[in-house]
Amino acid sequence: MAVAEIILTILQVILCLGVIAVVLLQSGKSAGLSGSIAGGAETFFGKKKGLDDFLAKITVFVAIGFAATSLILVVISK
């Protein structure tokens, strides 16, 4: 049981760093003066969606893995 706990803890740390990296790579919402200028242009020309959609999907999968390993570690530790 100790080996499984160590492996899950290492996986937990990797997933934690993955969540942080993927969230930081995503583009933020437009805000401030530059956001108000670019926001009007996005309505006409559209927003680049390729990378943002891909990162959003990866974020969901990594977050689900992180939550699952967290729950498994709690169950194993008791």
mmCIF file of the N, C-alpha and C atoms, coordinates in Angstrom:
data_MODEL
# 
_entry.id   MODEL 
# 
loop_
_atom_site.group_PDB 
_atom_site.id 
_atom_site.type_symbol 
_atom_site.label_atom_id 
_atom_site.label_alt_id 
_atom_site.label_comp_id 
_atom_site.label_asym_id 
_atom_site.label_entity_id 
_atom_site.label_seq_id 
_atom_site.pdbx_PDB_ins_code 
_atom_site.Cartn_x 
_atom_site.Cartn_y 
_atom_site.Cartn_z 
_atom_site.occupancy 
_atom_site.B_iso_or_equiv 
_atom_site.pdbx_formal_charge 
_atom_site.auth_seq_id 
_atom_site.auth_comp_id 
_atom_site.auth_asym_id 
_atom_site.auth_atom_id 
_atom_site.pdbx_PDB_model_num 
ATOM 1   N N  . MET A 1 1  ? 0.835   -1.198 0.000   1.00 0.00 ? 1  MET A N  1 
ATOM 2   C CA . MET A 1 1  ? 0.000   0.000  0.000   1.00 0.00 ? 1  MET A CA 1 
ATOM 3   C C  . MET A 1 1  ? 0.875   1.256  0.000   1.00 0.00 ? 1  MET A C  1 
ATOM 4   N N  . ALA A 1 2  ? 2.048   1.197  0.577   1.00 0.00 ? 2  ALA A N  1 
ATOM 5   C CA . ALA A 1 2  ? 2.913   2.369  0.641   1.00 0.00 ? 2  ALA A CA 1 
ATOM 6   C C  . ALA A 1 2  ? 3.436   2.741  -0.748  1.00 0.00 ? 2  ALA A C  1 
ATOM 7   N N  . VAL A 1 3  ? 3.692   1.735  -1.577  1.00 0.00 ? 3  VAL A N  1 
ATOM 8   C CA . VAL A 1 3  ? 4.202   2.003  -2.929  1.00 0.00 ? 3  VAL A CA 1 
ATOM 9   C C  . VAL A 1 3  ? 3.131   2.708  -3.755  1.00 0.00 ? 3  VAL A C  1 
ATOM 10  N N  . ALA A 1 4  ? 1.891   2.253  -3.646  1.00 0.00 ? 4  ALA A N  1 
ATOM 11  C CA . ALA A 1 4  ? 0.792   2.888  -4.379  1.00 0.00 ? 4  ALA A CA 1 
ATOM 12  C C  . ALA A 1 4  ? 0.593   4.321  -3.921  1.00 0.00 ? 4  ALA A C  1 
ATOM 13  N N  . GLU A 1 5  ? 0.749   4.544  -2.625  1.00 0.00 ? 5  GLU A N  1 
ATOM 14  C CA . GLU A 1 5  ? 0.591   5.901  -2.100  1.00 0.00 ? 5  GLU A CA 1 
ATOM 15  C C  . GLU A 1 5  ? 1.690   6.832  -2.604  1.00 0.00 ? 5  GLU A C  1 
ATOM 16  N N  . ILE A 1 6  ? 2.904   6.316  -2.688  1.00 0.00 ? 6  ILE A N  1 
ATOM 17  C CA . ILE A 1 6  ? 4.016   7.125  -3.195  1.00 0.00 ? 6  ILE A CA 1 
ATOM 18  C C  . ILE A 1 6  ? 3.807   7.442  -4.676  1.00 0.00 ? 6  ILE A C  1 
ATOM 19  N N  . ILE A 1 7  ? 3.388   6.451  -5.447  1.00 0.00 ? 7  ILE A N  1 
ATOM 20  C CA . ILE A 1 7  ? 3.154   6.671  -6.878  1.00 0.00 ? 7  ILE A CA 1 
ATOM 21  C C  . ILE A 1 7  ? 2.038   7.681  -7.090  1.00 0.00 ? 7  ILE A C  1 
ATOM 22  N N  . LEU A 1 8  ? 0.948   7.563  -6.312  1.00 0.00 ? 8  LEU A N  1 
ATOM 23  C CA . LEU A 1 8  ? -0.155  8.519  -6.443  1.00 0.00 ? 8  LEU A CA 1 
ATOM 24  C C  . LEU A 1 8  ? 0.244   9.919  -5.992  1.00 0.00 ? 8  LEU A C  1 
ATOM 25  N N  . THR A 1 9  ? 1.106   10.005 -4.989  1.00 0.00 ? 9  THR A N  1 
ATOM 26  C CA . THR A 1 9  ? 1.571   11.321 -4.537  1.00 0.00 ? 9  THR A CA 1 
ATOM 27  C C  . THR A 1 9  ? 2.424   11.988 -5.609  1.00 0.00 ? 9  THR A C  1 
ATOM 28  N N  . ILE A 1 10 ? 3.289   11.215 -6.258  1.00 0.00 ? 10 ILE A N  1 
ATOM 29  C CA . ILE A 1 10 ? 4.105   11.771 -7.349  1.00 0.00 ? 10 ILE A CA 1 
ATOM 30  C C  . ILE A 1 10 ? 3.205   12.211 -8.506  1.00 0.00 ? 10 ILE A C  1 
ATOM 31  N N  . LEU A 1 11 ? 2.204   11.377 -8.846  1.00 0.00 ? 11 LEU A N  1 
ATOM 32  C CA . LEU A 1 11 ? 1.253   11.743 -9.894  1.00 0.00 ? 11 LEU A CA 1 
ATOM 33  C C  . LEU A 1 11 ? 0.466   12.997 -9.511  1.00 0.00 ? 11 LEU A C  1 
ATOM 34  N N  . GLN A 1 12 ? 0.131   13.115 -8.233  1.00 0.00 ? 12 GLN A N  1 
ATOM 35  C CA . GLN A 1 12 ? -0.600  14.283 -7.729  1.00 0.00 ? 12 GLN A CA 1 
ATOM 36  C C  . GLN A 1 12 ? 0.219   15.563 -7.921  1.00 0.00 ? 12 GLN A C  1 
ATOM 37  N N  . VAL A 1 13 ? 1.498   15.492 -7.613  1.00 0.00 ? 13 VAL A N  1 
ATOM 38  C CA . VAL A 1 13 ? 2.367   16.670 -7.771  1.00 0.00 ? 13 VAL A CA 1 
ATOM 39  C C  . VAL A 1 13 ? 2.506   17.038 -9.251  1.00 0.00 ? 13 VAL A C  1 
ATOM 40  N N  . ILE A 1 14 ? 2.652   16.036 -10.104 1.00 0.00 ? 14 ILE A N  1 
ATOM 41  C CA . ILE A 1 14 ? 2.765   16.300 -11.548 1.00 0.00 ? 14 ILE A CA 1 
ATOM 42  C C  . ILE A 1 14 ? 1.483   16.936 -12.072 1.00 0.00 ? 14 ILE A C  1 
ATOM 43  N N  . LEU A 1 15 ? 0.329   16.401 -11.661 1.00 0.00 ? 15 LEU A N  1 
ATOM 44  C CA . LEU A 1 15 ? -0.947  16.981 -12.099 1.00 0.00 ? 15 LEU A CA 1 
ATOM 45  C C  . LEU A 1 15 ? -1.143  18.391 -11.548 1.00 0.00 ? 15 LEU A C  1 
ATOM 46  N N  . CYS A 1 16 ? -0.690  18.613 -10.324 1.00 0.00 ? 16 CYS A N  1 
ATOM 47  C CA . CYS A 1 16 ? -0.791  19.955 -9.731  1.00 0.00 ? 16 CYS A CA 1 
ATOM 48  C C  . CYS A 1 16 ? 0.009   20.964 -10.552 1.00 0.00 ? 16 CYS A C  1 
ATOM 49  N N  . LEU A 1 17 ? 1.232   20.611 -10.884 1.00 0.00 ? 17 LEU A N  1 
ATOM 50  C CA . LEU A 1 17 ? 2.051   21.508 -11.709 1.00 0.00 ? 17 LEU A CA 1 
ATOM 51  C C  . LEU A 1 17 ? 1.455   21.665 -13.105 1.00 0.00 ? 17 LEU A C  1 
ATOM 52  N N  . GLY A 1 18 ? 0.833   20.607 -13.611 1.00 0.00 ? 18 GLY A N  1 
ATOM 53  C CA . GLY A 1 18 ? 0.181   20.678 -14.920 1.00 0.00 ? 18 GLY A CA 1 
ATOM 54  C C  . GLY A 1 18 ? -0.992  21.635 -14.920 1.00 0.00 ? 18 GLY A C  1 
ATOM 55  N N  . VAL A 1 19 ? -1.808  21.580 -13.870 1.00 0.00 ? 19 VAL A N  1 
ATOM 56  C CA . VAL A 1 19 ? -2.947  22.508 -13.766 1.00 0.00 ? 19 VAL A CA 1 
ATOM 57  C C  . VAL A 1 19 ? -2.450  23.946 -13.723 1.00 0.00 ? 19 VAL A C  1 
ATOM 58  N N  . ILE A 1 20 ? -1.422  24.187 -12.928 1.00 0.00 ? 20 ILE A N  1 
ATOM 59  C CA . ILE A 1 20 ? -0.881  25.546 -12.812 1.00 0.00 ? 20 ILE A CA 1 
ATOM 60  C C  . ILE A 1 20 ? -0.360  26.022 -14.169 1.00 0.00 ? 20 ILE A C  1 
ATOM 61  N N  . ALA A 1 21 ? 0.387   25.170 -14.863 1.00 0.00 ? 21 ALA A N  1 
ATOM 62  C CA . ALA A 1 21 ? 0.972   25.569 -16.153 1.00 0.00 ? 21 ALA A CA 1 
ATOM 63  C C  . ALA A 1 21 ? -0.099  25.825 -17.204 1.00 0.00 ? 21 ALA A C  1 
ATOM 64  N N  . VAL A 1 22 ? -1.099  24.946 -17.276 1.00 0.00 ? 22 VAL A N  1 
ATOM 65  C CA . VAL A 1 22 ? -2.119  25.094 -18.310 1.00 0.00 ? 22 VAL A CA 1 
ATOM 66  C C  . VAL A 1 22 ? -2.975  26.331 -18.053 1.00 0.00 ? 22 VAL A C  1 
ATOM 67  N N  . VAL A 1 23 ? -3.279  26.601 -16.799 1.00 0.00 ? 23 VAL A N  1 
ATOM 68  C CA . VAL A 1 23 ? -4.076  27.788 -16.490 1.00 0.00 ? 23 VAL A CA 1 
ATOM 69  C C  . VAL A 1 23 ? -3.292  29.061 -16.806 1.00 0.00 ? 23 VAL A C  1 
ATOM 70  N N  . LEU A 1 24 ? -2.009  29.057 -16.502 1.00 0.00 ? 24 LEU A N  1 
ATOM 71  C CA . LEU A 1 24 ? -1.205  30.245 -16.793 1.00 0.00 ? 24 LEU A CA 1 
ATOM 72  C C  . LEU A 1 24 ? -0.995  30.457 -18.287 1.00 0.00 ? 24 LEU A C  1 
ATOM 73  N N  . LEU A 1 25 ? -1.044  29.399 -19.088 1.00 0.00 ? 25 LEU A N  1 
ATOM 74  C CA . LEU A 1 25 ? -0.864  29.538 -20.530 1.00 0.00 ? 25 LEU A CA 1 
ATOM 75  C C  . LEU A 1 25 ? -2.099  30.079 -21.233 1.00 0.00 ? 25 LEU A C  1 
ATOM 76  N N  . GLN A 1 26 ? -3.267  29.982 -20.588 1.00 0.00 ? 26 GLN A N  1 
ATOM 77  C CA . GLN A 1 26 ? -4.488  30.453 -21.220 1.00 0.00 ? 26 GLN A CA 1 
ATOM 78  C C  . GLN A 1 26 ? -4.507  31.973 -21.259 1.00 0.00 ? 26 GLN A C  1 
ATOM 79  N N  . SER A 1 27 ? -5.124  32.504 -22.306 1.00 0.00 ? 27 SER A N  1 
ATOM 80  C CA . SER A 1 27 ? -5.218  33.957 -22.406 1.00 0.00 ? 27 SER A CA 1 
ATOM 81  C C  . SER A 1 27 ? -6.337  34.441 -21.493 1.00 0.00 ? 27 SER A C  1 
ATOM 82  N N  . GLY A 1 28 ? -6.114  35.580 -20.866 1.00 0.00 ? 28 GLY A N  1 
ATOM 83  C CA . GLY A 1 28 ? -7.097  36.122 -19.938 1.00 0.00 ? 28 GLY A CA 1 
ATOM 84  C C  . GLY A 1 28 ? -8.212  36.850 -20.655 1.00 0.00 ? 28 GLY A C  1 
ATOM 85  N N  . LYS A 1 29 ? -9.216  37.214 -19.896 1.00 0.00 ? 29 LYS A N  1 
ATOM 86  C CA . LYS A 1 29 ? -10.315 38.010 -20.452 1.00 0.00 ? 29 LYS A CA 1 
ATOM 87  C C  . LYS A 1 29 ? -9.793  39.410 -20.758 1.00 0.00 ? 29 LYS A C  1 
ATOM 88  N N  . SER A 1 30 ? -10.320 40.028 -21.777 1.00 0.00 ? 30 SER A N  1 
ATOM 89  C CA . SER A 1 30 ? -9.903  41.382 -22.122 1.00 0.00 ? 30 SER A CA 1 
ATOM 90  C C  . SER A 1 30 ? -10.373 42.342 -21.038 1.00 0.00 ? 30 SER A C  1 
ATOM 91  N N  . ALA A 1 31 ? -9.455  43.162 -20.578 1.00 0.00 ? 31 ALA A N  1 
ATOM 92  C CA . ALA A 1 31 ? -9.798  44.094 -19.510 1.00 0.00 ? 31 ALA A CA 1 
ATOM 93  C C  . ALA A 1 31 ? -9.059  45.408 -19.749 1.00 0.00 ? 31 ALA A C  1 
ATOM 94  N N  . GLY A 1 32 ? -9.575  46.437 -19.180 1.00 0.00 ? 32 GLY A N  1 
ATOM 95  C CA . GLY A 1 32 ? -8.933  47.735 -19.285 1.00 0.00 ? 32 GLY A CA 1 
ATOM 96  C C  . GLY A 1 32 ? -9.154  48.405 -20.631 1.00 0.00 ? 32 GLY A C  1 
ATOM 97  N N  . LEU A 1 33 ? -8.349  49.424 -20.905 1.00 0.00 ? 33 LEU A N  1 
ATOM 98  C CA . LEU A 1 33 ? -8.499  50.196 -22.126 1.00 0.00 ? 33 LEU A CA 1 
ATOM 99  C C  . LEU A 1 33 ? -8.188  49.365 -23.373 1.00 0.00 ? 33 LEU A C  1 
ATOM 100 N N  . SER A 1 34 ? -7.120  48.563 -23.312 1.00 0.00 ? 34 SER A N  1 
ATOM 101 C CA . SER A 1 34 ? -6.776  47.755 -24.484 1.00 0.00 ? 34 SER A CA 1 
ATOM 102 C C  . SER A 1 34 ? -7.842  46.691 -24.731 1.00 0.00 ? 34 SER A C  1 
ATOM 103 N N  . GLY A 1 35 ? -8.479  46.215 -23.702 1.00 0.00 ? 35 GLY A N  1 
ATOM 104 C CA . GLY A 1 35 ? -9.547  45.234 -23.861 1.00 0.00 ? 35 GLY A CA 1 
ATOM 105 C C  . GLY A 1 35 ? -10.785 45.840 -24.494 1.00 0.00 ? 35 GLY A C  1 
ATOM 106 N N  . SER A 1 36 ? -11.059 47.090 -24.171 1.00 0.00 ? 36 SER A N  1 
ATOM 107 C CA . SER A 1 36 ? -12.255 47.711 -24.758 1.00 0.00 ? 36 SER A CA 1 
ATOM 108 C C  . SER A 1 36 ? -12.044 48.000 -26.243 1.00 0.00 ? 36 SER A C  1 
ATOM 109 N N  . ILE A 1 37 ? -10.817 48.308 -26.621 1.00 0.00 ? 37 ILE A N  1 
ATOM 110 C CA . ILE A 1 37 ? -10.529 48.557 -28.030 1.00 0.00 ? 37 ILE A CA 1 
ATOM 111 C C  . ILE A 1 37 ? -10.521 47.230 -28.797 1.00 0.00 ? 37 ILE A C  1 
ATOM 112 N N  . ALA A 1 38 ? -9.843  46.235 -28.263 1.00 0.00 ? 38 ALA A N  1 
ATOM 113 C CA . ALA A 1 38 ? -9.753  44.942 -28.941 1.00 0.00 ? 38 ALA A CA 1 
ATOM 114 C C  . ALA A 1 38 ? -11.077 44.189 -28.873 1.00 0.00 ? 38 ALA A C  1 
ATOM 115 N N  . GLY A 1 39 ? -11.878 44.454 -27.855 1.00 0.00 ? 39 GLY A N  1 
ATOM 116 C CA . GLY A 1 39 ? -13.151 43.753 -27.714 1.00 0.00 ? 39 GLY A CA 1 
ATOM 117 C C  . GLY A 1 39 ? -14.095 44.028 -28.862 1.00 0.00 ? 39 GLY A C  1 
ATOM 118 N N  . GLY A 1 40 ? -14.101 45.254 -29.352 1.00 0.00 ? 40 GLY A N  1 
ATOM 119 C CA . GLY A 1 40 ? -14.944 45.578 -30.490 1.00 0.00 ? 40 GLY A CA 1 
ATOM 120 C C  . GLY A 1 40 ? -14.454 44.918 -31.759 1.00 0.00 ? 40 GLY A C  1 
ATOM 121 N N  . ALA A 1 41 ? -13.156 44.792 -31.904 1.00 0.00 ? 41 ALA A N  1 
ATOM 122 C CA . ALA A 1 41 ? -12.600 44.151 -33.090 1.00 0.00 ? 41 ALA A CA 1 
ATOM 123 C C  . ALA A 1 41 ? -12.878 42.656 -33.090 1.00 0.00 ? 41 ALA A C  1 
ATOM 124 N N  . GLU A 1 42 ? -12.921 42.053 -31.897 1.00 0.00 ? 42 GLU A N  1 
ATOM 125 C CA . GLU A 1 42 ? -13.182 40.617 -31.820 1.00 0.00 ? 42 GLU A CA 1 
ATOM 126 C C  . GLU A 1 42 ? -14.588 40.270 -32.279 1.00 0.00 ? 42 GLU A C  1 
ATOM 127 N N  . THR A 1 43 ? -15.516 41.219 -32.130 1.00 0.00 ? 43 THR A N  1 
ATOM 128 C CA . THR A 1 43 ? -16.889 40.936 -32.570 1.00 0.00 ? 43 THR A CA 1 
ATOM 129 C C  . THR A 1 43 ? -16.957 40.826 -34.086 1.00 0.00 ? 43 THR A C  1 
ATOM 130 N N  . PHE A 1 44 ? -16.168 41.630 -34.776 1.00 0.00 ? 44 PHE A N  1 
ATOM 131 C CA . PHE A 1 44 ? -16.201 41.606 -36.231 1.00 0.00 ? 44 PHE A CA 1 
ATOM 132 C C  . PHE A 1 44 ? -15.294 40.534 -36.825 1.00 0.00 ? 44 PHE A C  1 
ATOM 133 N N  . PHE A 1 45 ? -14.089 40.425 -36.285 1.00 0.00 ? 45 PHE A N  1 
ATOM 134 C CA . PHE A 1 45 ? -13.100 39.532 -36.882 1.00 0.00 ? 45 PHE A CA 1 
ATOM 135 C C  . PHE A 1 45 ? -13.008 38.179 -36.191 1.00 0.00 ? 45 PHE A C  1 
ATOM 136 N N  . GLY A 1 46 ? -13.612 38.021 -35.054 1.00 0.00 ? 46 GLY A N  1 
ATOM 137 C CA . GLY A 1 46 ? -13.558 36.758 -34.318 1.00 0.00 ? 46 GLY A CA 1 
ATOM 138 C C  . GLY A 1 46 ? -12.298 36.654 -33.483 1.00 0.00 ? 46 GLY A C  1 
ATOM 139 N N  . LYS A 1 47 ? -12.346 35.781 -32.524 1.00 0.00 ? 47 LYS A N  1 
ATOM 140 C CA . LYS A 1 47 ? -11.227 35.586 -31.617 1.00 0.00 ? 47 LYS A CA 1 
ATOM 141 C C  . LYS A 1 47 ? -10.495 34.320 -32.032 1.00 0.00 ? 47 LYS A C  1 
ATOM 142 N N  . LYS A 1 48 ? -9.175  34.298 -31.855 1.00 0.00 ? 48 LYS A N  1 
ATOM 143 C CA . LYS A 1 48 ? -8.435  33.073 -32.158 1.00 0.00 ? 48 LYS A CA 1 
ATOM 144 C C  . LYS A 1 48 ? -8.866  31.994 -31.178 1.00 0.00 ? 48 LYS A C  1 
ATOM 145 N N  . LYS A 1 49 ? -9.334  30.892 -31.715 1.00 0.00 ? 49 LYS A N  1 
ATOM 146 C CA . LYS A 1 49 ? -9.923  29.879 -30.850 1.00 0.00 ? 49 LYS A CA 1 
ATOM 147 C C  . LYS A 1 49 ? -9.091  28.613 -30.756 1.00 0.00 ? 49 LYS A C  1 
ATOM 148 N N  . GLY A 1 50 ? -8.224  28.372 -31.682 1.00 0.00 ? 50 GLY A N  1 
ATOM 149 C CA . GLY A 1 50 ? -7.518  27.100 -31.738 1.00 0.00 ? 50 GLY A CA 1 
ATOM 150 C C  . GLY A 1 50 ? -6.803  26.733 -30.456 1.00 0.00 ? 50 GLY A C  1 
ATOM 151 N N  . LEU A 1 51 ? -5.865  27.556 -30.048 1.00 0.00 ? 51 LEU A N  1 
ATOM 152 C CA . LEU A 1 51 ? -5.064  27.260 -28.872 1.00 0.00 ? 51 LEU A CA 1 
ATOM 153 C C  . LEU A 1 51 ? -5.885  27.392 -27.593 1.00 0.00 ? 51 LEU A C  1 
ATOM 154 N N  . ASP A 1 52 ? -6.750  28.386 -27.525 1.00 0.00 ? 52 ASP A N  1 
ATOM 155 C CA . ASP A 1 52 ? -7.551  28.581 -26.317 1.00 0.00 ? 52 ASP A CA 1 
ATOM 156 C C  . ASP A 1 52 ? -8.502  27.411 -26.073 1.00 0.00 ? 52 ASP A C  1 
ATOM 157 N N  . ASP A 1 53 ? -9.132  26.905 -27.120 1.00 0.00 ? 53 ASP A N  1 
ATOM 158 C CA . ASP A 1 53 ? -10.021 25.749 -26.968 1.00 0.00 ? 53 ASP A CA 1 
ATOM 159 C C  . ASP A 1 53 ? -9.238  24.509 -26.561 1.00 0.00 ? 53 ASP A C  1 
ATOM 160 N N  . PHE A 1 54 ? -8.074  24.317 -27.158 1.00 0.00 ? 54 PHE A N  1 
ATOM 161 C CA . PHE A 1 54 ? -7.234  23.167 -26.823 1.00 0.00 ? 54 PHE A CA 1 
ATOM 162 C C  . PHE A 1 54 ? -6.791  23.218 -25.364 1.00 0.00 ? 54 PHE A C  1 
ATOM 163 N N  . LEU A 1 55 ? -6.359  24.391 -24.910 1.00 0.00 ? 55 LEU A N  1 
ATOM 164 C CA . LEU A 1 55 ? -5.928  24.531 -23.519 1.00 0.00 ? 55 LEU A CA 1 
ATOM 165 C C  . LEU A 1 55 ? -7.095  24.360 -22.551 1.00 0.00 ? 55 LEU A C  1 
ATOM 166 N N  . ALA A 1 56 ? -8.283  24.790 -22.944 1.00 0.00 ? 56 ALA A N  1 
ATOM 167 C CA . ALA A 1 56 ? -9.452  24.613 -22.088 1.00 0.00 ? 56 ALA A CA 1 
ATOM 168 C C  . ALA A 1 56 ? -9.793  23.135 -21.923 1.00 0.00 ? 56 ALA A C  1 
ATOM 169 N N  . LYS A 1 57 ? -9.689  22.362 -23.010 1.00 0.00 ? 57 LYS A N  1 
ATOM 170 C CA . LYS A 1 57 ? -9.955  20.927 -22.925 1.00 0.00 ? 57 LYS A CA 1 
ATOM 171 C C  . LYS A 1 57 ? -8.914  20.228 -22.063 1.00 0.00 ? 57 LYS A C  1 
ATOM 172 N N  . ILE A 1 58 ? -7.659  20.601 -22.242 1.00 0.00 ? 58 ILE A N  1 
ATOM 173 C CA . ILE A 1 58 ? -6.594  19.993 -21.433 1.00 0.00 ? 58 ILE A CA 1 
ATOM 174 C C  . ILE A 1 58 ? -6.795  20.337 -19.962 1.00 0.00 ? 58 ILE A C  1 
ATOM 175 N N  . THR A 1 59 ? -7.207  21.565 -19.676 1.00 0.00 ? 59 THR A N  1 
ATOM 176 C CA . THR A 1 59 ? -7.438  21.978 -18.297 1.00 0.00 ? 59 THR A CA 1 
ATOM 177 C C  . THR A 1 59 ? -8.495  21.110 -17.629 1.00 0.00 ? 59 THR A C  1 
ATOM 178 N N  . VAL A 1 60 ? -9.556  20.812 -18.342 1.00 0.00 ? 60 VAL A N  1 
ATOM 179 C CA . VAL A 1 60 ? -10.625 19.979 -17.784 1.00 0.00 ? 60 VAL A CA 1 
ATOM 180 C C  . VAL A 1 60 ? -10.096 18.590 -17.443 1.00 0.00 ? 60 VAL A C  1 
ATOM 181 N N  . PHE A 1 61 ? -9.359  17.972 -18.368 1.00 0.00 ? 61 PHE A N  1 
ATOM 182 C CA . PHE A 1 61 ? -8.856  16.625 -18.130 1.00 0.00 ? 61 PHE A CA 1 
ATOM 183 C C  . PHE A 1 61 ? -7.843  16.578 -16.990 1.00 0.00 ? 61 PHE A C  1 
ATOM 184 N N  . VAL A 1 62 ? -6.952  17.555 -16.943 1.00 0.00 ? 62 VAL A N  1 
ATOM 185 C CA . VAL A 1 62 ? -5.942  17.576 -15.888 1.00 0.00 ? 62 VAL A CA 1 
ATOM 186 C C  . VAL A 1 62 ? -6.601  17.853 -14.530 1.00 0.00 ? 62 VAL A C  1 
ATOM 187 N N  . ALA A 1 63 ? -7.594  18.725 -14.499 1.00 0.00 ? 63 ALA A N  1 
ATOM 188 C CA . ALA A 1 63 ? -8.282  19.025 -13.239 1.00 0.00 ? 63 ALA A CA 1 
ATOM 189 C C  . ALA A 1 63 ? -9.072  17.812 -12.742 1.00 0.00 ? 63 ALA A C  1 
ATOM 190 N N  . ILE A 1 64 ? -9.698  17.068 -13.650 1.00 0.00 ? 64 ILE A N  1 
ATOM 191 C CA . ILE A 1 64 ? -10.410 15.853 -13.248 1.00 0.00 ? 64 ILE A CA 1 
ATOM 192 C C  . ILE A 1 64 ? -9.419  14.819 -12.698 1.00 0.00 ? 64 ILE A C  1 
ATOM 193 N N  . GLY A 1 65 ? -8.285  14.677 -13.335 1.00 0.00 ? 65 GLY A N  1 
ATOM 194 C CA . GLY A 1 65 ? -7.251  13.766 -12.831 1.00 0.00 ? 65 GLY A CA 1 
ATOM 195 C C  . GLY A 1 65 ? -6.737  14.181 -11.476 1.00 0.00 ? 65 GLY A C  1 
ATOM 196 N N  . PHE A 1 66 ? -6.559  15.488 -11.279 1.00 0.00 ? 66 PHE A N  1 
ATOM 197 C CA . PHE A 1 66 ? -6.099  16.010 -9.996  1.00 0.00 ? 66 PHE A CA 1 
ATOM 198 C C  . PHE A 1 66 ? -7.117  15.721 -8.895  1.00 0.00 ? 66 PHE A C  1 
ATOM 199 N N  . ALA A 1 67 ? -8.391  15.954 -9.192  1.00 0.00 ? 67 ALA A N  1 
ATOM 200 C CA . ALA A 1 67 ? -9.440  15.696 -8.201  1.00 0.00 ? 67 ALA A CA 1 
ATOM 201 C C  . ALA A 1 67 ? -9.540  14.205 -7.898  1.00 0.00 ? 67 ALA A C  1 
ATOM 202 N N  . ALA A 1 68 ? -9.420  13.371 -8.923  1.00 0.00 ? 68 ALA A N  1 
ATOM 203 C CA . ALA A 1 68 ? -9.508  11.922 -8.716  1.00 0.00 ? 68 ALA A CA 1 
ATOM 204 C C  . ALA A 1 68 ? -8.356  11.415 -7.856  1.00 0.00 ? 68 ALA A C  1 
ATOM 205 N N  . THR A 1 69 ? -7.140  11.861 -8.139  1.00 0.00 ? 69 THR A N  1 
ATOM 206 C CA . THR A 1 69 ? -6.012  11.423 -7.323  1.00 0.00 ? 69 THR A CA 1 
ATOM 207 C C  . THR A 1 69 ? -6.121  11.943 -5.899  1.00 0.00 ? 69 THR A C  1 
ATOM 208 N N  . SER A 1 70 ? -6.686  13.126 -5.729  1.00 0.00 ? 70 SER A N  1 
ATOM 209 C CA . SER A 1 70 ? -6.883  13.655 -4.375  1.00 0.00 ? 70 SER A CA 1 
ATOM 210 C C  . SER A 1 70 ? -7.838  12.771 -3.583  1.00 0.00 ? 70 SER A C  1 
ATOM 211 N N  . LEU A 1 71 ? -8.958  12.401 -4.211  1.00 0.00 ? 71 LEU A N  1 
ATOM 212 C CA . LEU A 1 71 ? -9.923  11.546 -3.529  1.00 0.00 ? 71 LEU A CA 1 
ATOM 213 C C  . LEU A 1 71 ? -9.347  10.159 -3.237  1.00 0.00 ? 71 LEU A C  1 
ATOM 214 N N  . ILE A 1 72 ? -8.614  9.602  -4.182  1.00 0.00 ? 72 ILE A N  1 
ATOM 215 C CA . ILE A 1 72 ? -8.015  8.283  -3.978  1.00 0.00 ? 72 ILE A CA 1 
ATOM 216 C C  . ILE A 1 72 ? -7.003  8.326  -2.834  1.00 0.00 ? 72 ILE A C  1 
ATOM 217 N N  . LEU A 1 73 ? -6.200  9.385  -2.779  1.00 0.00 ? 73 LEU A N  1 
ATOM 218 C CA . LEU A 1 73 ? -5.213  9.504  -1.698  1.00 0.00 ? 73 LEU A CA 1 
ATOM 219 C C  . LEU A 1 73 ? -5.880  9.636  -0.339  1.00 0.00 ? 73 LEU A C  1 
ATOM 220 N N  . VAL A 1 74 ? -7.024  10.328 -0.287  1.00 0.00 ? 74 VAL A N  1 
ATOM 221 C CA . VAL A 1 74 ? -7.739  10.453 0.981   1.00 0.00 ? 74 VAL A CA 1 
ATOM 222 C C  . VAL A 1 74 ? -8.272  9.088  1.418   1.00 0.00 ? 74 VAL A C  1 
ATOM 223 N N  . VAL A 1 75 ? -8.823  8.339  0.478   1.00 0.00 ? 75 VAL A N  1 
ATOM 224 C CA . VAL A 1 75 ? -9.375  7.021  0.810   1.00 0.00 ? 75 VAL A CA 1 
ATOM 225 C C  . VAL A 1 75 ? -8.261  6.063  1.236   1.00 0.00 ? 75 VAL A C  1 
ATOM 226 N N  . ILE A 1 76 ? -7.129  6.106  0.546   1.00 0.00 ? 76 ILE A N  1 
ATOM 227 C CA . ILE A 1 76 ? -6.016  5.211  0.876   1.00 0.00 ? 76 ILE A CA 1 
ATOM 228 C C  . ILE A 1 76 ? -5.416  5.545  2.250   1.00 0.00 ? 76 ILE A C  1 
ATOM 229 N N  . SER A 1 77 ? -5.346  6.817  2.567   1.00 0.00 ? 77 SER A N  1 
ATOM 230 C CA . SER A 1 77 ? -4.682  7.223  3.816   1.00 0.00 ? 77 SER A CA 1 
ATOM 231 C C  . SER A 1 77 ? -5.483  6.840  5.063   1.00 0.00 ? 77 SER A C  1 
ATOM 232 N N  . LYS A 1 78 ? -6.775  6.535  4.912   1.00 0.00 ? 78 LYS A N  1 
ATOM 233 C CA . LYS A 1 78 ? -7.581  6.173  6.093   1.00 0.00 ? 78 LYS A CA 1 
ATOM 234 C C  . LYS A 1 78 ? -7.622  4.698  6.313   1.00 0.00 ? 78 LYS A C  1 
# 
